[in-house]
Amino acid sequence: MKILVAYYSKSGAVEKAAKKIKDELVVQGHEVDLENISPKKERSSFAWRFSPKTEIQPLKIKNLSGYDRIILGAPNWTMIPPPMKRYLSLVEGLKDKSVSLYSTTTLWPAIERYFFSAYLLLMSFNKEINRKGGRLDEFVLLLRGRIDSIKSDRVIREFCHSLVSKDRRLRANIIKKRE
C-alpha cells in the first residue's frame, strides 16, 4: 500500500510522531512518503488565529491520487492550523480518499475529549477534507510531551494497524460485490 503522511509541526512533536508512524508502516511492508508542511512565516499558535490566510513553502507532492491512504498530522489547537488548511486547499486528488488524522496535545487525550477541543479539531478537519471530496475515518490524539513513551509507541502501532486492516476489509468487500 502506498501511504502519504503530511504534517505540520510547530514544536517538533508532530514531526517526531510522523516519523514513528512512517517507521511502523514501513515495518508492515508499506511504501510511505512524508510531506512536511512548512509556513513561509511561522507564528505563535495564538497569532495564527488572527492570520488565517497563510503561505506555505512549495510542496513536494501536490497530487495525492497515487496514494492508497492519506494521514494528516497537526497540533490540537481546537481548529485546523492555518498551514494545514492552506495545504488542503492546494493539493489535488483527495476525492474518494480515506484520510486519517493524528494530533498532538498538551493535555491528556481524555481531558481534551472532555473539554471538546478534540471534537472541534475533528470538525474543522472534517469540513476541509469533505470540501475536497475525501472522508475522515480515523483519529488519534498523542500526548505531546510523551511521544517517545512506550504508551505512545503502542498507540501509534494500533493506529497504523487499524488503518491498514480497515483498508484490507474494504477491498475484500468490494471484490466480493464484484463477484
C-alpha positions as CSV (number, residue, x, y, z in Angstrom):
1,M,0.0,0.0,0.0
2,K,1.3,3.5,-0.8
3,I,0.7,5.9,2.0
4,L,1.3,9.7,2.5
5,V,1.9,11.2,5.9
6,A,1.6,15.0,5.6
7,Y,2.1,17.0,8.7
8,Y,2.5,20.5,10.2
9,S,4.7,20.6,13.3
10,K,5.2,23.7,15.4
11,S,7.1,22.3,18.3
12,G,8.6,19.1,16.7
13,A,6.2,16.6,18.4
14,V,4.0,16.1,15.3
15,E,7.1,15.6,13.2
16,K,8.5,13.0,15.6
17,A,5.2,11.2,15.5
18,A,5.1,11.3,11.7
19,K,8.5,9.6,11.6
20,K,7.3,6.9,14.1
21,I,4.2,6.4,12.0
22,K,6.2,6.0,8.9
23,D,8.6,3.6,10.5
24,E,5.7,1.5,11.8
25,L,4.1,1.3,8.4
26,V,7.3,0.5,6.6
27,V,7.9,-2.4,9.0
28,Q,4.4,-3.6,8.0
29,G,5.6,-3.6,4.3
30,H,4.1,-0.3,3.0
31,E,5.6,2.4,0.9
32,V,5.4,5.7,2.9
33,D,6.2,9.3,1.9
34,L,6.5,12.2,4.3
35,E,5.4,15.8,3.4
36,N,6.4,18.5,5.9
37,I,4.0,21.4,5.6
38,S,6.0,24.4,6.5
39,P,4.7,28.0,6.6
40,K,6.8,30.8,4.9
41,K,6.4,32.7,8.2
42,E,6.0,30.9,11.5
43,R,3.7,32.4,14.1
44,S,2.6,31.5,17.6
45,S,-0.5,29.3,17.9
46,F,-2.4,32.3,19.3
47,A,-1.3,34.6,16.4
48,W,-2.4,32.0,13.8
49,R,-6.0,32.6,14.9
50,F,-5.7,36.2,13.6
51,S,-3.9,35.4,10.4
52,P,-5.8,32.5,8.9
53,K,-4.5,33.1,5.4
54,T,-1.0,31.9,5.2
55,E,1.5,31.0,2.6
56,I,3.4,27.7,2.8
57,Q,6.7,26.5,1.4
58,P,6.4,24.7,-2.0
59,L,5.1,21.2,-1.7
60,K,7.0,18.1,-2.9
61,I,3.7,16.2,-3.5
62,K,0.8,18.2,-5.0
63,N,-1.4,15.4,-6.3
64,L,-2.5,12.7,-3.9
65,S,-4.3,10.5,-6.3
66,G,-1.5,8.0,-6.4
67,Y,-1.8,7.2,-2.7
68,D,-4.0,4.5,-1.2
69,R,-4.2,6.3,2.1
70,I,-3.5,9.8,3.4
71,I,-2.6,10.5,7.0
72,L,-2.5,14.1,8.3
73,G,-0.8,15.3,11.4
74,A,-1.1,18.6,13.3
75,P,-1.1,20.0,16.8
76,N,-4.5,20.3,18.5
77,W,-5.4,24.0,18.6
78,T,-9.2,23.3,18.7
79,M,-9.1,24.2,15.0
80,I,-7.2,23.2,11.9
81,P,-3.9,25.0,11.9
82,P,-3.8,27.6,9.0
83,P,-0.7,26.0,7.3
84,M,-2.6,22.7,7.2
85,K,-5.8,24.4,5.9
86,R,-3.7,26.0,3.2
87,Y,-2.1,22.7,2.3
88,L,-5.6,21.1,1.9
89,S,-6.7,24.0,-0.3
90,L,-3.6,23.4,-2.6
91,V,-3.5,19.6,-3.0
92,E,-5.4,17.7,-5.6
93,G,-6.6,14.1,-5.6
94,L,-8.4,13.8,-2.3
95,K,-11.7,12.8,-3.9
96,D,-12.9,9.5,-2.5
97,K,-9.8,9.0,-0.4
98,S,-9.8,7.8,3.2
99,V,-8.0,10.3,5.3
100,S,-6.8,9.7,8.9
101,L,-5.7,12.3,11.4
102,Y,-3.3,12.3,14.3
103,S,-2.8,15.2,16.6
104,T,-0.5,16.1,19.5
105,T,-2.0,17.6,22.6
106,T,-0.6,19.3,25.7
107,L,-3.2,17.8,28.0
108,W,-4.0,14.1,28.4
109,P,-6.2,13.0,25.5
110,A,-9.1,12.0,27.8
111,I,-9.2,15.6,29.1
112,E,-9.0,17.0,25.5
113,R,-12.1,15.0,24.6
114,Y,-13.8,16.1,27.8
115,F,-13.3,19.7,27.0
116,F,-14.4,19.3,23.4
117,S,-11.2,20.7,21.9
118,A,-10.6,17.4,20.1
119,Y,-14.1,17.4,18.8
120,L,-13.7,21.0,17.5
121,L,-10.4,20.0,15.8
122,L,-12.1,17.0,14.2
123,M,-14.9,19.1,12.9
124,S,-12.6,21.7,11.3
125,F,-10.5,19.0,9.6
126,N,-13.6,17.1,8.5
127,K,-15.0,20.2,6.9
128,E,-11.9,20.8,4.8
129,I,-11.4,17.2,3.9
130,N,-15.1,16.8,2.8
131,R,-14.8,20.0,0.8
132,K,-12.1,18.2,-1.3
133,G,-14.2,15.0,-1.6
134,G,-12.3,12.9,0.9
135,R,-13.6,11.3,4.1
136,L,-12.1,11.4,7.5
137,D,-12.2,7.9,9.1
138,E,-9.6,7.5,11.9
139,F,-8.3,9.9,14.6
140,V,-5.8,9.6,17.4
141,L,-4.6,12.0,20.0
142,L,-1.0,11.8,21.3
143,L,0.4,13.5,24.4
144,R,2.9,16.0,23.1
145,G,5.5,15.6,25.8
146,R,5.4,11.8,25.7
147,I,5.8,11.0,22.0
148,D,8.8,8.8,22.9
149,S,7.0,6.8,25.6
150,I,6.1,3.1,25.4
151,K,2.4,4.0,25.6
152,S,2.7,6.4,22.6
153,D,4.5,3.7,20.7
154,R,1.7,1.3,21.4
155,V,-1.0,3.8,20.4
156,I,0.9,4.6,17.1
157,R,1.2,0.8,16.4
158,E,-2.5,0.3,17.0
159,F,-3.4,3.4,14.9
160,C,-1.3,2.1,12.0
161,H,-2.7,-1.4,12.3
162,S,-6.3,-0.1,12.2
163,L,-5.6,2.0,9.1
164,V,-4.3,-1.0,7.1
165,S,-6.7,-3.6,8.4
166,K,-9.7,-1.3,7.6
167,D,-8.4,-0.8,4.0
168,R,-8.0,-4.6,3.6
169,R,-11.6,-5.2,4.8
170,L,-12.9,-2.6,2.4
171,R,-11.1,-4.0,-0.6
172,A,-12.2,-7.5,0.3
173,N,-15.9,-6.3,0.4
174,I,-15.5,-4.6,-3.0
175,I,-14.1,-7.7,-4.6
176,K,-16.9,-9.8,-3.1
177,K,-19.5,-7.4,-4.5
178,R,-17.9,-7.6,-8.0
179,E,-18.1,-11.5,-7.9
